[in-house]
Amino acid sequence: MSTTPPPSPAVTVSIVSHGQLDLVRPLLEQLDRFSRGLVAKVVLTLNIPEPDLLAGASWGFEIERIENAVPMGFGANHNQAFERCSTPWFLVLNPDIRFDRDVLAPLIAQATPDGGLLTPRILEPGKSEPEQHRAIITPREIMTRRRPDYVRPIVPAWIPGLFMLFRSEAYRQVRGFDERFFMYGEDFDICARTRLAGWKLQVAEDLVALHDAQRASRTSLRHLYWHVTSLLKVWGSGPFWRYRRIEPPG
């Protein structure tokens, strides 16, 4: 496998703030500190109005801001950002992701020619081990995933939407996120469609990013409603059933 550094700069980063610029600022500082030479541009979408906590700050890459007139869903926001992408790689990044070193260059260096979607391992605060790989979402998988005899897949069937590094060619081919999903389910769906289009999902087992998880769906009835309705959309979709035929079910 080639370890030649990728051409510089190679990545457009998409970050969406829902009143979270206090989280975005340290993320931008870390991208600047560790991955400045690789990031061509950050497309920062303000999904709701908020005070400008970034005034006066500067980084070693361009910041292109989008201020939505009305709030948009997760997929719609990142699809809108991709329209501003002219680099070979497109990174969908949550505001609460944190780094203590560069993961982008080694991640891209590990990409195979058919690697369409890449991610490092994700570590949550207070945990000593990264999040385990995820099986295809099914009712049975949801009901059994916390049992002690539950067997996690060696290779993930999908990766969560908090850190998704797309080859731009792959993102363009699958036409980005399905905007029928509002906040949940679109990450599984785009993973399924990326795999069905012939691209691989690659997880760098030796690279780690920290996620300060909020678990909103467990504390908000509105988020729980979005989560449940999104699962029903997933299970009623064509990509879900086609993907189950090529991947072991959960």
C-alpha positions as CSV (number, residue, x, y, z in Angstrom):
1,M,0.0,0.0,0.0
2,S,1.3,3.4,-1.0
3,T,2.3,5.8,1.8
4,T,3.1,8.7,-0.5
5,P,1.6,11.9,0.9
6,P,-1.4,13.2,-1.0
7,P,-1.1,16.3,-3.1
8,S,-1.6,19.6,-1.2
9,P,-4.2,20.9,-0.6
10,A,-6.6,18.0,-1.2
11,V,-9.5,18.4,1.2
12,T,-12.7,20.5,1.4
13,V,-14.2,20.3,4.9
14,S,-17.9,20.8,5.6
15,I,-18.9,21.8,9.1
16,V,-22.5,22.7,10.1
17,S,-23.2,24.8,13.2
18,H,-26.5,24.7,15.0
19,G,-25.6,27.5,17.4
20,Q,-22.3,25.7,18.0
21,L,-19.6,28.1,17.0
22,D,-18.1,27.7,20.5
23,L,-17.4,24.1,19.5
24,V,-16.4,25.0,15.9
25,R,-13.6,27.4,16.9
26,P,-11.3,24.8,18.7
27,L,-12.0,22.4,15.8
28,L,-10.8,24.9,13.3
29,E,-7.7,25.6,15.5
30,Q,-6.9,22.0,15.5
31,L,-7.3,21.6,11.8
32,D,-5.1,24.6,11.3
33,R,-2.5,23.2,13.7
34,F,-2.3,19.7,12.4
35,S,-3.6,19.6,8.8
36,R,-3.2,23.1,7.5
37,G,-1.3,22.0,4.4
38,L,-3.9,19.6,3.4
39,V,-7.1,21.6,3.9
40,A,-8.0,23.8,0.9
41,K,-11.2,25.2,2.3
42,V,-13.7,24.9,5.2
43,V,-17.3,25.4,4.2
44,L,-18.9,26.5,7.4
45,T,-22.7,26.5,7.4
46,L,-24.7,28.4,10.0
47,N,-27.9,26.5,10.1
48,I,-29.5,29.0,12.6
49,P,-28.5,32.6,13.4
50,E,-25.9,32.9,16.2
51,P,-23.3,35.4,17.5
52,D,-20.1,35.6,15.4
53,L,-17.6,33.9,17.8
54,L,-15.1,33.7,15.0
55,A,-14.7,37.4,14.4
56,G,-11.1,38.4,14.0
57,A,-9.7,34.9,13.8
58,S,-7.7,33.7,10.9
59,W,-6.4,30.3,9.8
60,G,-4.2,28.9,7.1
61,F,-7.1,27.9,4.8
62,E,-10.1,29.7,3.4
63,I,-13.4,29.8,5.3
64,E,-16.5,30.0,3.2
65,R,-19.6,30.8,5.2
66,I,-23.1,29.9,4.3
67,E,-25.9,31.4,6.4
68,N,-29.1,29.6,5.9
69,A,-32.3,31.6,5.6
70,V,-34.2,28.6,7.1
71,P,-32.7,25.6,8.9
72,M,-31.9,22.6,6.7
73,G,-31.4,18.9,7.4
74,F,-28.0,17.2,7.8
75,G,-27.8,15.9,4.3
76,A,-29.1,19.0,2.6
77,N,-26.5,21.1,4.4
78,H,-23.6,18.9,3.4
79,N,-24.9,18.6,-0.2
80,Q,-25.0,22.4,-0.4
81,A,-21.4,22.5,0.9
82,F,-20.3,20.0,-1.7
83,E,-21.4,22.4,-4.5
84,R,-18.4,24.5,-3.3
85,C,-16.0,21.6,-3.4
86,S,-13.3,21.4,-6.1
87,T,-10.9,19.1,-4.3
88,P,-10.5,15.3,-4.7
89,W,-11.6,14.8,-1.1
90,F,-14.7,16.0,0.8
91,L,-14.8,15.8,4.6
92,V,-18.1,15.8,6.5
93,L,-17.1,16.7,10.1
94,N,-19.1,17.3,13.3
95,P,-18.4,20.4,15.3
96,D,-17.5,18.3,18.4
97,I,-14.8,16.2,16.7
98,R,-11.3,16.8,18.2
99,F,-7.8,15.9,17.1
100,D,-4.4,15.8,18.9
101,R,-2.5,15.1,15.6
102,D,-3.0,15.0,11.9
103,V,-5.2,12.2,10.8
104,L,-6.1,13.4,7.3
105,A,-2.7,12.8,5.6
106,P,-2.2,9.3,6.9
107,L,-5.9,8.5,6.3
108,I,-5.7,9.5,2.6
109,A,-2.3,7.7,2.3
110,Q,-4.1,4.5,3.2
111,A,-6.8,4.9,0.6
112,T,-7.1,2.2,-2.0
113,P,-8.1,3.2,-5.5
114,D,-11.6,1.9,-4.8
115,G,-11.8,3.5,-1.4
116,G,-14.8,5.8,-1.6
117,L,-15.4,6.6,2.1
118,L,-12.8,6.7,4.8
119,T,-12.8,7.3,8.6
120,P,-10.5,6.9,11.6
121,R,-11.6,5.0,14.7
122,I,-13.7,7.2,17.0
123,L,-13.1,7.5,20.7
124,E,-15.7,8.9,23.1
125,P,-14.7,10.7,26.4
126,G,-14.3,8.4,29.3
127,K,-13.8,5.3,27.1
128,S,-10.5,3.4,26.7
129,E,-11.4,1.7,23.5
130,P,-12.8,3.2,20.2
131,E,-16.4,2.8,19.2
132,Q,-16.9,-0.7,17.9
133,H,-17.8,-1.4,14.2
134,R,-21.4,-1.3,13.2
135,A,-23.5,-4.0,11.6
136,I,-26.4,-3.3,9.3
137,I,-29.2,-1.6,11.2
138,T,-32.2,-4.0,11.6
139,P,-34.8,-4.3,14.4
140,R,-33.0,-7.5,15.6
141,E,-29.6,-5.7,15.6
142,I,-31.0,-2.8,17.7
143,M,-32.6,-5.2,20.2
144,T,-29.5,-7.4,20.6
145,R,-26.6,-5.0,20.3
146,R,-26.3,-4.5,24.1
147,R,-26.4,-8.2,24.9
148,P,-23.1,-9.8,26.1
149,D,-23.2,-12.4,23.3
150,Y,-23.6,-9.8,20.6
151,V,-20.9,-10.2,18.0
152,R,-19.6,-7.0,16.4
153,P,-18.6,-7.2,12.7
154,I,-14.8,-7.2,11.9
155,V,-15.5,-4.8,9.0
156,P,-18.2,-2.2,9.5
157,A,-21.3,-2.2,7.3
158,W,-21.6,1.6,7.8
159,I,-19.9,4.5,9.6
160,P,-21.6,7.3,11.5
161,G,-21.8,10.8,10.0
162,L,-19.6,12.6,12.4
163,F,-16.4,12.0,10.4
164,M,-16.9,10.9,6.8
165,L,-14.0,11.5,4.3
166,F,-15.4,11.0,0.8
167,R,-13.6,10.7,-2.4
168,S,-15.3,13.4,-4.2
169,E,-15.8,11.2,-7.3
170,A,-17.7,8.7,-5.1
171,Y,-19.8,11.4,-3.4
172,R,-20.7,12.9,-6.8
173,Q,-21.6,9.4,-8.3
174,V,-24.1,8.6,-5.5
175,R,-25.4,12.2,-5.6
176,G,-24.6,12.9,-2.0
177,F,-26.9,12.5,0.9
178,D,-30.6,11.6,0.5
179,E,-32.3,14.7,1.7
180,R,-35.5,12.8,2.6
181,F,-33.7,12.1,5.8
182,F,-33.6,15.1,8.2
183,M,-31.1,14.3,10.9
184,Y,-30.7,10.5,11.3
185,G,-30.4,7.6,8.9
186,E,-28.7,9.5,6.1
187,D,-25.3,8.2,7.2
188,F,-26.3,4.6,6.9
189,D,-28.1,5.3,3.6
190,I,-25.1,6.9,2.0
191,C,-22.8,4.2,3.2
192,A,-25.1,1.6,1.6
193,R,-25.4,3.4,-1.7
194,T,-21.6,4.0,-1.8
195,R,-21.0,0.3,-1.4
196,L,-23.7,-0.6,-3.9
197,A,-21.9,1.7,-6.4
198,G,-18.7,-0.4,-6.1
199,W,-16.7,1.7,-3.6
200,K,-15.2,0.5,-0.4
201,L,-15.7,1.8,3.1
202,Q,-12.2,2.0,4.8
203,V,-11.5,2.4,8.5
204,A,-8.0,3.3,9.6
205,E,-7.5,1.1,12.6
206,D,-4.4,3.0,13.6
207,L,-5.9,6.5,13.6
208,V,-8.2,8.0,16.3
209,A,-10.4,11.1,16.5
210,L,-12.2,12.1,19.7
211,H,-16.0,12.7,19.7
212,D,-17.6,14.6,22.5
213,A,-20.9,12.8,22.0
214,Q,-24.2,14.5,23.0
215,R,-26.7,11.6,22.5
216,A,-29.5,14.1,21.8
217,S,-31.9,11.3,20.7
218,R,-31.8,9.9,24.3
219,T,-32.8,13.2,26.0
220,S,-35.0,15.0,23.5
221,L,-38.4,13.7,22.4
222,R,-38.1,15.7,19.2
223,H,-34.8,14.1,18.3
224,L,-36.1,10.7,19.3
225,Y,-39.0,11.2,16.9
226,W,-36.6,12.1,14.1
227,H,-34.5,9.1,14.9
228,V,-37.4,6.6,14.9
229,T,-39.0,8.0,11.7
230,S,-35.6,7.9,10.0
231,L,-35.2,4.2,10.9
232,L,-38.6,3.5,9.3
233,K,-37.4,5.4,6.1
234,V,-34.2,3.3,6.1
235,W,-36.1,0.0,6.4
236,G,-38.5,1.0,3.7
237,S,-35.8,2.0,1.2
238,G,-34.5,0.1,-1.8
239,P,-30.8,0.6,-0.9
240,F,-31.4,-1.0,2.5
241,W,-32.8,-4.2,1.0
242,R,-30.2,-4.3,-1.8
243,Y,-27.4,-3.8,0.7
244,R,-28.7,-6.6,2.9
245,R,-28.2,-9.0,0.0
246,I,-24.4,-8.2,-0.2
247,E,-23.7,-7.7,3.5
248,P,-24.4,-10.1,6.5
249,P,-27.6,-8.8,8.3
250,G,-27.5,-7.5,11.9
